[in-house]
């Protein structure tokens, strides 16, 4: 609109023409459209609004992608809950969504997402089997909760239903995933920790914290309840009202006895709680542990005998996306699976969806440390150059296979979600 | 309010109620209608709707209100969540109101009656606003490293050998919440109280002292009654802010302390808009009742 206006306005034309000539010489076609040829709107550069949580929105990724393709990524960073809320209530406010698989049960029935055509995704058949069949190294992992394999395929491009068998259309193309466990301060605990039950161990009274995102926090609580031997859930990711009552009751009793120092809701809160020593054991995300460590403070992402609570995020496309923006979004997804971004994420302690391409962009010693669980042969650095581990160190949880193979359950959206949120509020108010 | 209570006389018959006056009021009326009354009506409407995981279902149901008070009739279980939450929210409102009132009144009194030159008055007044040059959240968060288990206060006390182990209740407690609120909102008390104190005719104070009143008697019988408008306005500010807050209580309370605002926020983030709307309507009713009660004590329109 404004381009056309500028072309019509005589006062501006000479300047615009000058700009156009100069940029023509430079060979950047993008600016050409501005001012001079309002009809050539197809040449306008693409800007993709990328909705997701701050965790996956790395500036370096957007910069590298722009350098490679000329397409600009505009990050819209909100919390996990808000990603879902916007996908449901304002599907036209983004061009690409980065959300977790468990949110799909809310988003897909609205018809706001379009199935991603795997024929247009170059590496689609190389996506790790964890997503497509729920297997790691040929062994099935725990599928309690919203395991990606249950929600990854749609019946068709415009379907509002999940397919039970693989189809051509995926709901989300996986980006990052990981298996969460408890983070601990080994220097303050001074003894081995090997069970989720330790979170409610009175020994750590007033020094523990739990995640205050109800749908994730309840899963951590369920891991604790099982580890304490109070109850064994048929499916932790889909509790009955009675099971929710029991889980929340356990939490409330612990809270009343002063077990928790705080509850946390975002990444930075968890880092601060741990780094300041307010808390010595809490549910935690792997990159948050890394963040504490880069401050020079000892912090373990502690493997536990009951296994991990896994999560996975992926890219989805809004149903209304079309034309060049849609092509741009596909280009971004293809670029993302092509290795550079995967290697970048692997170095942050996440896992990438296509391991093969990521491996080709990582040094052999990095791959051995991050993915094979071998001791580092030289210092391991984060993508921005901080030393994360000294030579000789071994990654918490070992290799990809032993960590992802140890999944006990997945982040979930329960059928009784409304009831669960209400009960969670009770826990917060107790 | 005044529009509805105006008797049905022809507009022009009342002095000052000409067409021009209505026109003058129109822009604000429009803004008020568009940005306040319409959304409020929508909230009330939605509070009677049903909902599922991902959509609102228009209709008319009392379900949301019923579920908010679920279990409140059963006294054996102790207070239900909603009442407990209101209790905690009201408790904070009361404590913060009381403390900000005492501090605000003292500061305003000092500024109005002890500082003689108006230049000094302005300077000190600007000094009071300095904390407001940074954002709310930053002012709040800056307390955390100070009050923490290994924070400055605990380290100092331990360094002076006054305590053996760190004091735990300094942070993530009722204490830290009230402290942050007082820090954040005392200014809202100072300004209106100072304002009404400056309007007090100084000869009244002279007269009081000539009649043999002591300092306390002058304060209690002359200054406090004449500052009443400022006190009430400041109280309305502080109470309404604290009643609706969820950020301060969240950050300073370690997310472990309930507030109505927090519950509404959680519900909206889980797309439970009708439930959140019903909660908002109840909260609004409670706050309006408090304000109504306060305005019984003083006729603000007359005093201004």
Interface residues (C-beta under 8 A of the other chain):
Chain A: X79 X81 X82 X84 X85 X88 X89 X105 X106 X107 X109 X110 X206 X209 X212 X214 X255 X260 X261 X262 X263 X264 X265 X272 X276 X277 X278 X413 X417 X418 X421 X422 X424 X425 X426 X428 X429 X430
Chain B: X53 X54 X55 X67 X81 X84 X85 X88 X144 X145 X148 X149 X150 X151 X168 X171 X172 X250 X254 X255 X256 X257 X258 X262 X263 X266 X267 X268 X269 X270 X271 X272
